[in-house]
């Protein structure tokens, strides 16, 4: 994502990153639900990353999440992921893009 200039691709790259992390769970139903969520949220992710200039924050959180996964620190990975998702949602809500949670 750091090198990708095309905003339209950011959502797909974000989804690929997250799916790569979750794919090892082996739960096809859960992975399907996550994929459906990513598809539904794609336009919001692109707004967050482009219009709200959140790309640097998101990438820093991605790196933090990946570091926790590499250390096999599940508790830290969950903490970082929750923060990543909640911070993005809060940013969208503050911008008036998300009205109801």
Secondary structure by P-SEA (a helix, b strand, c coil): ccccccccaaaaaaaaaaaaaacccccaaaaaaaaaaaaaaaaaaaaaaccccaaaaaaaaaaaaaaaaaacaaaaaaaaaaaaaaaaaaaaaaacccccc
